[in-house]
Amino acid sequence: HNEENQNDKNINNNNLNINHNQIVQHLQTPIQGSITIHHQNRRDKPHLPDEMARIQQLGGRIHIPPKHPMGSRVVVRSSVHKEDIGLAMSRSIGDWEWGKVGVIPDPIVEVVDLKSLLLENGGGGAEEGSARMFVVAGSDGLFDARKVEFVAKNLALGFFESIPDGIDATGDWNDVHRRYNEHGLNVARELVTAASPMKPEMYRDDISF
């Protein structure tokens, strides 16, 4: 990772890690299913030592399930709901009542040099077989239900190694563009379905990516 641009030719991807979203960078090589997970951001949870210290210094209460620490929560007495409510993150935007006890909106910013990353992994060129890179930003509703590897593989195969139905090499580009857009939405729908409980009565967190 580069902390700053080395020159004007560098291409950087700035990762802003805030709230309970997960940002993951992947490289896919030409071999089907060969995927490298390059980078994952930290999931800001109240049980992390630095986050816990800040929150407790401001009088915040933290609940940590013994067997599932990633389910830790910052607990406040809500003036709106008149009851204790737990927030499953240590950094967020807009949760004002939790801001009083150390839940901050400040993101952790990381810089990744995409040009160097592609060159190191045999990509970046126009020749057949170049590595392809993609970034996934998803909520905990997705990554709590499915492993990062599962998400990466399904999106890579869906976007790069399958062709939308009805693609005609002689067709106009507007039609091709439309079909690829629809194909991308179908890939996304399938992933949301895979991350959802099989039984409708079971709780499903919001899923976005």
HELIX and SHEET records of a PDB file:
HELIX    1   1 PRO A   49  GLN A   57  1                                   9    
HELIX    2   2 PRO A   69  GLY A   71  5                                   3    
HELIX    3   3 TRP A   96  GLY A   99  1                                   4    
HELIX    4   4 LEU A  114  GLU A  120  1                                   7    
HELIX    5   5 ASP A  140  PHE A  143  1                                   4    
HELIX    6   6 VAL A  148  PHE A  160  1                                  13    
HELIX    7   7 TRP A  173  ALA A  195  1                                  23    
SHEET    1   A 2 ASN A  12  ASN A  17  0                                        
SHEET    2   A 2 ILE A 108  ASP A 113 -1                                        
SHEET    1   B 3 ILE A  35  GLN A  40  0                                        
SHEET    2   B 3 GLN A  22  GLN A  28 -1                                        
SHEET    3   B 3 ARG A 132  GLY A 138 -1                                        
SHEET    1   C 3 ARG A  61  HIS A  63  0                                        
SHEET    2   C 3 ARG A  73  ARG A  77 -1                                        
SHEET    3   C 3 ASP A  84  LEU A  87 -1                                        
END                                                                             
